């Protein structure tokens, strides 16, 4: 048997981990904002990205990740 020796993540891996964490934090904040506006959290996930779906008062399902983050890529890049 070969013993697995743990090695810390490389700098590149750390950047990926940090980017994922920031994305999850954004999704969590947006979901909280929508829940405060009266949206309901469903027991279903988005087929595209796997984020938990929300539902508005008109019973329309809403994916915060796909419709807020992924569609607004240019928001952070005004130039």
MMTF fields as JSON, N, C-alpha, C and O atoms, coordinates in Angstrom:
{
  "mmtfVersion": "1.0.0",
  "mmtfProducer": "UNKNOWN",
  "numBonds": 315,
  "numAtoms": 316,
  "numGroups": 79,
  "numChains": 1,
  "numModels": 1,
  "chainsPerModel": [1],
  "groupsPerChain": [79],
  "chainIdList": ["A"],
  "bondAtomList": [4, 2, 8, 6, 12, 10, 16, 14, 20, 18, 24, 22, 28, 26, 32, 30, 36, 34, 40, 38, 44, 42, 48, 46, 52, 50, 56, 54, 60, 58, 64, 62, 68, 66, 72, 70, 76, 74, 80, 78, 84, 82, 88, 86, 92, 90, 96, 94, 100, 98, 104, 102, 108, 106, 112, 110, 116, 114, 120, 118, 124, 122, 128, 126, 132, 130, 136, 134, 140, 138, 144, 142, 148, 146, 152, 150, 156, 154, 160, 158, 164, 162, 168, 166, 172, 170, 176, 174, 180, 178, 184, 182, 188, 186, 192, 190, 196, 194, 200, 198, 204, 202, 208, 206, 212, 210, 216, 214, 220, 218, 224, 222, 228, 226, 232, 230, 236, 234, 240, 238, 244, 242, 248, 246, 252, 250, 256, 254, 260, 258, 264, 262, 268, 266, 272, 270, 276, 274, 280, 278, 284, 282, 288, 286, 292, 290, 296, 294, 300, 298, 304, 302, 308, 306, 312, 310],
  "bondOrderList": [1, 1, 1, 1, 1, 1, 1, 1, 1, 1, 1, 1, 1, 1, 1, 1, 1, 1, 1, 1, 1, 1, 1, 1, 1, 1, 1, 1, 1, 1, 1, 1, 1, 1, 1, 1, 1, 1, 1, 1, 1, 1, 1, 1, 1, 1, 1, 1, 1, 1, 1, 1, 1, 1, 1, 1, 1, 1, 1, 1, 1, 1, 1, 1, 1, 1, 1, 1, 1, 1, 1, 1, 1, 1, 1, 1, 1, 1],
  "groupList": [{"groupName": "UNK", "atomNameList": ["N", "CA", "C", "O"], "elementList": ["N", "C", "C", "O"], "formalChargeList": [0, 0, 0, 0], "bondAtomList": [1, 0, 2, 1, 3, 2], "bondOrderList": [1, 1, 2], "singleLetterCode": "X", "chemCompType": "L-PEPTIDE LINKING"}],
  "groupTypeList": [0, 0, 0, 0, 0, 0, 0, 0, 0, 0, 0, 0, 0, 0, 0, 0, 0, 0, 0, 0, 0, 0, 0, 0, 0, 0, 0, 0, 0, 0, 0, 0, 0, 0, 0, 0, 0, 0, 0, 0, 0, 0, 0, 0, 0, 0, 0, 0, 0, 0, 0, 0, 0, 0, 0, 0, 0, 0, 0, 0, 0, 0, 0, 0, 0, 0, 0, 0, 0, 0, 0, 0, 0, 0, 0, 0, 0, 0, 0],
  "groupIdList": [1, 2, 3, 4, 5, 6, 7, 8, 9, 10, 11, 12, 13, 14, 15, 16, 17, 18, 19, 20, 21, 22, 23, 24, 25, 26, 27, 28, 29, 30, 31, 32, 33, 34, 35, 36, 37, 38, 39, 40, 41, 42, 43, 44, 45, 46, 47, 48, 49, 50, 51, 52, 53, 54, 55, 56, 57, 58, 59, 60, 61, 62, 63, 64, 65, 66, 67, 68, 69, 70, 71, 72, 73, 74, 75, 76, 77, 78, 79],
  "secStructList": [7, 7, 7, 7, 7, 7, 7, 7, 7, 7, 2, 2, 2, 2, 2, 2, 2, 2, 2, 2, 2, 2, 2, 2, 2, 2, 2, 2, 2, 2, 2, 2, 2, 2, 2, 2, 6, 6, 7, 3, 3, 3, 3, 3, 3, 7, 6, 6, 6, 7, 7, 3, 3, 3, 3, 7, 6, 6, 1, 7, 3, 3, 7, 2, 0, 0, 0, 0, 0, 0, 6, 6, 4, 4, 4, 4, 7, 7, 7],
  "xCoordList": [0.835, 0.0, 0.874, 1.884, 0.456, 1.154, 0.408, -0.794, 1.145, 0.517, 0.297, 1.182, -0.915, -1.232, -0.696, -1.038, 0.139, 0.671, -0.024, 0.024, -0.671, -1.384, -0.408, 0.615, -0.764, 0.015, -0.941, -2.076, -0.483, -1.371, -1.665, -0.876, -2.809, -3.148, -2.122, -1.525, -1.949, -1.045, -1.694, -2.867, -0.928, -1.475, -2.635, -3.638, -2.495, -3.567, -4.824, -5.937, -4.638, -5.783, -6.447, -7.67, -5.659, -6.208, -7.056, -8.089, -6.618, -7.4, -8.744, -9.762, -8.752, -10.0, -10.918, -12.115, -10.351, -11.126, -11.72, -12.888, -10.919, -11.387, -12.497, -13.478, -12.346, -13.366, -14.68, -15.751, -14.597, -15.814, -16.467, -17.69, -15.655, -16.193, -16.892, -17.979, -16.271, -16.88, -18.195, -19.164, -18.228, -19.46, -20.561, -21.7, -20.217, -21.209, -21.708, -22.891, -20.803, -21.205, -22.185, -23.159, -21.925, -22.831, -24.199, -25.228, -24.207, -25.466, -26.236, -27.443, -25.544, -26.199, -26.807, -27.93, -26.06, -26.565, -27.799, -28.795, -27.726, -28.868, -30.085, -31.205, -29.866, -30.982, -31.626, -32.851, -30.81, -31.343, -32.183, -33.251, -31.697, -32.441, -33.793, -34.807, -33.809, -35.069, -36.023, -37.233, -35.493, -36.356, -37.012, -38.177, -36.268, -36.84, -37.918, -38.8, -37.84, -38.85, -40.085, -41.045, -40.066, -41.25, -41.12, -42.077, -39.948, -39.751, -39.684, -39.323, -40.038, -39.951, -38.779, -38.5, -38.1, -37.031, -37.656, -38.403, -37.344, -37.909, -36.957, -35.781, -37.468, -36.65, -36.123, -35.89, -35.931, -35.444, -34.239, -34.064, -33.408, -32.223, -32.333, -33.034, -31.634, -31.57, -30.923, -29.893, -31.535, -30.985, -29.669, -28.857, -29.451, -28.263, -27.056, -25.97, -27.26, -26.101, -26.147, -25.137, -27.303, -27.403, -27.735, -27.783, -27.966, -28.329, -29.781, -30.63, -30.053, -31.418, -32.319, -31.958, -33.497, -34.435, -35.29, -35.592, -35.667, -36.618, -37.887, -37.877, -38.985, -40.246, -40.88, -40.972, -41.324, -41.94, -43.423, -43.932, -44.097, -45.508, -46.422, -47.564, -45.931, -46.715, -46.405, -46.765, -45.741, -45.383, -44.359, -44.259, -43.595, -42.555, -41.234, -40.797, -40.602, -39.316, -38.214, -38.245, -37.24, -36.188, -34.856, -34.745, -33.842, -32.494, -31.637, -31.337, -31.249, -30.443, -29.13, -28.71, -28.489, -27.185, -27.261, -26.522, -28.138, -28.227, -28.75, -28.266, -29.74, -30.392, -29.776, -30.011, -28.992, -28.377, -26.875, -26.371, -26.175, -24.714, -24.255, -23.478, -24.73, -24.218, -24.683, -23.971, -25.865, -26.366, -25.795, -25.825, -25.275, -24.768, -23.242, -22.682, -22.589, -21.127, -20.513, -19.473, -21.132, -20.565, -20.81, -20.278, -21.601, -21.876, -20.604, -20.457, -19.679, -18.446, -17.401, -16.329, -17.716, -16.742, -17.392, -17.832, -17.452, -18.143, -17.444, -18.068, -16.17, -15.421, -15.67, -15.128],
  "yCoordList": [-1.194, 0.0, 1.25, 1.33, 2.216, 3.5, 4.444, 4.669, 4.991, 5.934, 7.26, 7.771, 7.812, 9.115, 10.188, 10.24, 11.035, 12.139, 13.421, 13.823, 14.06, 15.297, 16.404, 16.589, 17.142, 18.326, 19.506, 19.371, 20.654, 21.826, 22.186, 21.886, 22.831, 23.222, 24.209, 25.01, 24.116, 25.052, 26.435, 26.588, 27.427, 28.788, 28.849, 29.518, 28.148, 28.127, 27.464, 27.941, 26.36, 25.677, 26.564, 26.554, 27.315, 28.228, 29.318, 29.715, 29.796, 30.816, 30.256, 30.942, 29.017, 28.369, 28.191, 28.47, 27.729, 27.534, 28.861, 28.921, 29.917, 31.24, 31.759, 32.331, 31.562, 32.011, 31.274, 31.88, 29.966, 29.192, 29.674, 29.798, 29.948, 30.422, 31.773, 31.991, 32.678, 33.991, 33.849, 34.548, 32.945, 32.716, 32.186, 32.648, 31.216, 30.663, 31.731, 31.764, 32.604, 33.686, 34.633, 35.075, 34.946, 35.816, 35.162, 35.812, 33.872, 33.145, 33.151, 33.394, 32.886, 32.857, 34.215, 34.29, 35.292, 36.629, 36.942, 37.458, 36.629, 36.879, 36.07, 36.582, 34.805, 33.969, 34.573, 34.624, 35.023, 35.655, 36.876, 37.08, 37.687, 38.877, 38.494, 39.121, 37.459, 37.025, 36.428, 36.644, 35.682, 35.114, 36.228, 36.119, 37.298, 38.431, 39.146, 39.794, 39.025, 39.631, 38.745, 39.122, 37.569, 36.708, 35.485, 34.722, 35.276, 34.067, 32.863, 32.992, 31.688, 30.442, 29.611, 29.58, 28.94, 28.031, 26.663, 26.154, 26.073, 24.777, 23.646, 23.875, 22.452, 21.268, 20.712, 19.509, 21.582, 21.182, 22.02, 23.137, 21.456, 22.182, 22.468, 21.77, 23.5, 23.87, 22.74, 22.196, 22.395, 21.344, 21.772, 20.924, 23.072, 23.577, 23.654, 23.183, 24.257, 24.532, 23.857, 23.823, 23.32, 22.621, 23.504, 23.018, 24.803, 25.713, 25.461, 25.147, 25.6, 25.425, 26.466, 27.639, 26.03, 26.928, 27.686, 27.194, 28.892, 29.701, 29.804, 29.533, 30.198, 30.362, 31.672, 31.969, 32.465, 33.741, 33.546, 32.425, 34.64, 34.558, 34.139, 33.741, 34.225, 33.785, 32.321, 31.845, 31.62, 30.203, 29.956, 28.844, 30.988, 30.834, 30.483, 31.17, 29.413, 29.006, 29.944, 30.445, 30.17, 31.14, 30.605, 30.206, 30.59, 30.185, 31.432, 32.096, 31.739, 32.932, 32.884, 33.886, 31.727, 31.594, 31.834, 32.66, 31.124, 31.248, 32.618, 33.19, 33.147, 34.363, 35.642, 36.719, 35.544, 36.753, 36.801, 37.804, 35.742, 35.758, 35.462, 36.225, 34.355, 33.933, 34.82, 34.969, 35.413, 36.251, 37.663, 38.387, 38.056, 39.421, 39.442, 40.133, 38.706, 38.61, 39.995, 40.304, 40.819, 42.125, 43.174, 44.281, 42.848, 43.812, 44.268, 45.446, 43.332, 43.66, 44.277, 44.684, 44.344, 44.832, 45.967, 45.744, 47.183, 48.27, 48.729, 49.375, 48.415, 48.857, 47.947, 48.145],
  "zCoordList": [0.0, 0.0, 0.0, 0.7, -0.801, -0.825, 0.106, -0.041, 1.067, 1.995, 1.285, 0.598, 1.466, 0.886, 1.807, 2.988, 1.263, 2.054, 1.643, 0.48, 2.608, 2.318, 1.987, 2.646, 0.934, 0.576, 0.513, 0.056, 0.969, 0.903, -0.556, -1.452, -0.779, -2.154, -2.725, -2.007, -4.025, -4.696, -4.727, -4.387, -5.134, -5.219, -6.211, -5.961, -7.334, -8.335, -7.773, -7.994, -7.047, -6.441, -5.385, -5.244, -4.659, -3.652, -4.304, -3.764, -5.46, -6.175, -6.615, -6.529, -7.083, -7.497, -6.284, -6.357, -5.177, -3.951, -3.484, -3.098, -3.52, -3.088, -4.008, -3.533, -5.314, -6.27, -6.023, -6.059, -5.772, -5.48, -4.2, -4.131, -3.183, -1.902, -2.092, -1.556, -2.855, -3.09, -3.851, -3.556, -4.83, -5.594, -4.677, -4.736, -3.83, -2.901, -1.928, -1.589, -1.481, -0.579, -1.27, -0.661, -2.55, -3.312, -3.449, -3.26, -3.779, -3.944, -2.626, -2.612, -1.524, -0.211, 0.132, 0.631, -0.138, 0.166, -0.691, -0.185, -1.985, -2.86, -2.43, -2.42, -2.075, -1.631, -0.38, -0.272, 0.551, 1.753, 1.42, 1.997, 0.486, 0.068, -0.526, -0.221, -1.378, -1.994, -0.966, -1.045, -0.008, 1.043, 1.848, 2.228, 2.108, 2.825, 2.011, 2.574, 0.675, -0.202, -0.341, -1.013, 0.289, 0.233, -0.645, -0.781, -1.249, -2.049, -1.115, 0.055, -1.647, -0.877, -1.39, -2.589, -0.464, -0.86, -1.103, -0.267, -2.25, -2.617, -2.251, -1.969, -2.259, -2.022, -3.322, -3.439, -4.302, -5.629, -5.989, -5.502, -6.858, -7.328, -8.816, -9.549, -9.246, -10.654, -11.458, -11.061, -12.587, -13.462, -14.099, -14.469, -14.229, -14.911, -13.98, -14.318, -12.793, -11.937, -10.567, -9.864, -10.182, -8.908, -7.713, -6.583, -7.946, -6.857, -6.436, -7.27, -5.144, -4.64, -5.288, -5.381, -5.736, -6.401, -5.392, -4.304, -5.788, -5.043, -5.875, -7.076, -5.227, -5.944, -5.517, -4.326, -6.51, -6.174, -5.858, -5.88, -5.568, -5.161, -6.3, -6.066, -7.536, -8.685, -9.034, -10.111, -8.124, -8.283, -9.383, -9.901, -9.742, -10.764, -10.094, -9.172, -10.56, -9.999, -10.476, -11.6, -9.595, -9.863, -9.366, -8.206, -10.227, -9.837, -9.714, -10.706, -8.492, -8.231, -9.007, -9.586, -9.019, -9.659, -11.164, -11.7, -11.837, -13.299, -13.727, -14.704, -12.998, -13.456, -12.909, -13.456, -11.842, -11.286, -11.573, -12.078, -11.257, -11.379, -12.798, -13.372, -13.368, -14.667, -15.809, -16.803, -15.685, -16.783, -16.727, -17.722, -15.563, -15.394, -15.299, -14.448, -16.149, -16.12, -16.336, -15.753, -17.154, -17.482, -16.393, -16.48, -15.378, -14.306, -13.616, -13.291, -13.391, -12.696, -13.623, -13.176, -14.899, -15.878, -16.693, -17.821, -16.122, -16.813, -18.079, -18.921, -18.236, -19.408, -20.53, -21.618]
}
